[in-house]
């Protein structure tokens, strides 16, 4: 099994998670935000940020389009009490990466996120390539020890739905668009453009810069309980345009994630070692 194949499944699982959340760093990290000439909408957004963070769990459904490379949908439940956990079903709907996944016999994947690792369940065809095991385990510590893996690990451990609100708080032109009905709920629509130099989280700013991102437009819809109902993020990167849309519902839903059976699980790091010595 080639090394690129293992990384492909890693990126595919992470992309599904990124569609549901935003990667703007640890929610516990102190951030200095604008206090002068602040738009009138900022207090409402800060209330929404805190309310969504305190909700701790939600049901999520999302779509992601990454130019001609990949499009997918994801749905499931997420919890962010301490660190992110949850289960998503990711379906690959188009793009060159989706074709590569289909060539591996994978059109959809179940992803389970736990405190120390995430697990991806592949199809029977893929399992036959790795000794019959259906699950791939990606330990966050292992990802950090690999080139480029630190960003993957940090994103998985720190992303929560309220991060979209945090990101919009960095916008210099954030504004209230108006009242709109979304998913049958009365909501208030906020919009803004976040310039790279305005991002207050240094890690996020570095990741955006590395990806060739100069600006990102963010739209969010907040309901009467100050909870995030929908978000749309549009970004231009060095690899093309990325559009992510996510819908949130059933805040407070029970989220219970089980570790897959060890006998049916292959370790990502071990597979990389094997593919390095036997790349064919």
C-alpha positions in Angstrom: 0.0 0.0 0.0 1.5 3.3 -1.1 2.3 6.1 1.4 0.2 8.5 -0.6 -2.8 6.2 -0.2 -2.6 6.4 3.6 -2.2 10.2 3.6 -5.2 10.4 1.2 -7.5 8.7 3.7 -6.2 11.0 6.4 -6.9 14.2 4.4 -10.3 12.8 3.4 -11.4 12.3 7.0 -10.1 15.6 8.1 -11.8 17.4 5.3 -15.1 16.0 6.5 -14.5 17.3 10.0 -13.4 20.7 8.7 -16.7 21.1 6.9 -18.5 20.9 10.2 -16.2 23.1 12.2 -13.6 25.8 11.8 -9.9 25.5 12.7 -9.1 28.7 14.6 -7.1 27.2 17.4 -7.8 26.1 21.0 -11.0 27.6 22.5 -9.0 28.0 25.7 -6.3 30.1 24.1 -6.4 33.8 25.2 -7.2 36.1 22.2 -7.0 39.8 22.1 -10.0 41.2 20.0 -10.8 44.6 18.8 -12.3 46.9 21.4 -12.3 50.3 19.6 -14.7 51.3 16.8 -16.4 47.9 17.2 -19.6 47.3 15.1 -22.8 47.1 17.0 -23.2 43.4 16.0 -20.1 42.3 18.0 -21.8 42.0 21.4 -24.5 39.7 19.8 -21.7 37.6 18.2 -19.9 37.3 21.5 -23.1 36.1 23.1 -23.5 33.5 20.3 -19.9 32.4 20.7 -20.3 31.6 24.4 -23.8 30.1 24.0 -22.6 27.7 21.2 -19.5 26.8 23.2 -21.5 26.0 26.3 -24.0 23.8 24.4 -21.3 21.1 24.2 -23.0 18.8 21.6 -24.9 19.1 18.3 -26.0 17.2 15.2 -24.2 18.4 12.1 -24.7 18.0 8.3 -22.4 19.7 5.9 -21.1 20.0 2.3 -17.6 20.9 1.2 -16.4 21.8 -2.3 -12.6 22.1 -2.9 -12.4 23.3 -6.5 -12.0 20.3 -8.9 -10.2 18.3 -6.2 -12.9 17.1 -3.9 -16.5 17.5 -3.0 -18.2 15.7 -0.1 -21.0 15.6 2.4 -20.7 14.8 6.1 -23.3 14.2 8.8 -23.3 13.0 12.3 -23.0 14.2 15.9 -20.2 16.1 17.6 -19.3 16.9 21.2 -16.8 19.5 22.5 -17.0 19.2 26.3 -13.3 19.0 26.8 -11.8 17.9 23.4 -13.7 17.2 20.3 -15.4 13.8 19.9 -18.1 12.4 17.7 -19.1 10.3 14.7 -19.5 11.5 11.1 -20.5 9.7 7.9 -18.5 11.2 5.1 -19.6 10.6 1.5 -17.3 11.5 -1.5 -19.4 13.1 -4.2 -16.9 14.4 -6.8 -13.5 15.6 -7.7 -10.1 14.0 -8.5 -9.6 12.9 -4.8 -13.0 11.3 -4.8 -12.1 9.3 -7.9 -8.9 8.2 -6.2 -10.9 7.0 -3.2 -13.4 5.2 -5.5 -10.4 3.4 -7.0 -9.6 2.2 -3.5 -13.2 0.9 -3.2 -14.2 3.8 -0.9 -17.2 6.0 -1.7 -18.1 6.8 2.0 -16.4 6.4 5.3 -17.4 6.4 9.0 -15.1 8.6 11.1 -15.0 8.4 14.9 -13.2 11.1 16.8 -12.0 10.3 20.3 -9.7 12.2 22.7 -6.5 10.5 21.7 -7.1 9.5 18.1 -9.6 9.3 15.3 -10.6 6.2 13.4 -11.8 5.8 9.8 -13.8 2.8 8.6 -13.0 1.9 5.0 -14.8 -0.5 2.7 -14.1 -4.2 2.1 -11.9 -3.5 -1.0 -9.7 -1.2 0.9 -9.6 -3.6 3.9 -8.3 -6.3 1.6 -5.2 -4.1 0.9 -4.3 -3.8 4.6 -4.7 -7.4 5.8 -8.5 -7.5 6.1 -8.8 -4.7 8.7 -11.6 -2.2 8.1 -10.6 0.6 10.5 -7.5 2.9 10.4 -6.4 4.5 13.6 -4.7 7.9 13.5 -3.2 8.8 16.9 -2.8 12.5 17.3 0.6 12.1 18.8 1.7 10.1 15.8 0.4 12.7 13.4 2.4 15.4 15.2 5.6 13.4 14.8 5.2 13.3 11.0 6.0 16.1 8.6 2.9 18.3 8.3 1.0 16.2 10.8 1.0 18.7 13.6 -1.6 20.9 11.8 -3.8 17.8 11.2 -3.6 16.9 14.9 -4.2 20.4 16.2 -7.1 20.9 13.9 -8.8 17.7 15.0 -8.3 18.4 18.7 -9.4 22.1 18.7 -12.2 22.5 16.2 -15.7 23.3 17.5 -18.7 24.9 15.9 -18.3 28.1 17.8 -15.0 28.7 16.0 -16.9 30.1 13.0 -18.2 32.8 15.3 -14.7 33.4 16.7 -13.4 33.8 13.2 -16.1 36.3 12.2 -15.2 38.4 15.3 -11.9 39.1 13.6 -13.6 40.7 10.6 -13.2 44.4 10.2 -16.4 44.7 8.1 -18.7 42.3 10.1 -22.3 43.4 9.8 -25.8 42.2 10.5 -27.5 41.3 7.2 -30.9 40.8 8.7 -33.6 38.4 9.8 -33.9 35.2 7.8 -35.6 31.8 8.2 -33.2 28.9 8.1 -34.1 25.2 8.7 -37.5 26.4 9.9 -36.0 28.7 12.6 -36.0 32.4 12.9 -32.4 33.6 12.7 -30.2 36.6 12.3 -27.7 36.6 9.5 -24.2 38.0 10.0 -21.5 38.4 7.4 -18.0 39.6 7.1 -14.6 39.2 5.4 -11.6 38.1 7.4 -8.3 39.4 6.1 -5.2 37.3 6.9 -3.6 40.2 8.8 -6.6 40.6 11.0 -6.7 37.0 12.3 -5.8 37.2 16.0 -5.0 33.5 16.5 -1.3 33.1 15.5 -1.6 29.4 14.7 -4.6 29.9 12.4 -2.9 32.8 10.7 0.2 30.7 10.0 -1.9 27.8 8.6 -3.9 30.2 6.4 -0.7 31.8 5.1 0.9 28.4 4.4 -2.2 27.5 2.3 -1.9 30.7 0.3 -5.1 32.2 1.9 -5.3 36.0 1.9 -9.0 36.4 2.9 -12.1 34.4 3.8 -15.7 35.4 3.8 -17.8 34.0 6.7 -21.6 34.0 6.9 -23.4 32.7 10.0 -27.0 32.4 11.1 -27.8 32.6 14.8 -31.2 31.6 16.3 -33.2 33.1 19.1 -31.3 31.0 21.7 -28.1 32.5 20.4 -27.0 29.2 18.9 -25.3 28.7 15.5 -27.8 27.3 13.0 -25.8 27.5 9.8 -22.4 28.7 8.6 -20.9 29.3 5.1 -17.2 29.9 4.7 -15.6 30.7 1.3 -11.9 30.8 0.9 -9.5 31.2 -2.0 -6.3 29.2 -1.6 -3.2 28.3 -3.6 -5.1 25.1 -4.6 -8.3 26.7 -5.6 -11.6 27.9 -4.0 -13.0 26.1 -1.0 -16.6 26.5 0.1 -17.9 24.9 3.3 -21.5 24.9 4.5 -22.7 23.4 7.7 -26.1 23.1 9.5 -26.4 22.5 13.2 -29.4 21.2 15.1 -30.4 19.2 18.2 -28.0 21.0 20.6 -27.5 18.9 23.7 -28.0 15.6 21.8 -26.3 12.6 23.5 -23.0 11.7 21.9 -21.4 8.4 22.8 -18.4 7.2 20.7 -16.9 3.7 21.0 -13.4 2.8 20.1 -13.5 0.3 17.2 -12.5 -3.4 17.8 -8.7 -3.7 18.1 -8.7 -6.9 16.0 -10.3 -5.0 13.1 -8.1 -1.9 13.4 -4.8 -1.1 11.5 -2.5 1.6 12.9 -1.7 4.5 10.6 1.9 4.9 11.7 2.6 1.2 11.2 1.1 1.4 7.7 3.3 4.4 6.8 6.4 2.4 8.0 5.4 -0.5 5.8 4.6 1.7 2.8 8.0 3.4 3.2 9.9 0.1 2.9 7.5 -1.3 0.3 6.1 1.5 -1.7 4.6 -0.6 -4.5 
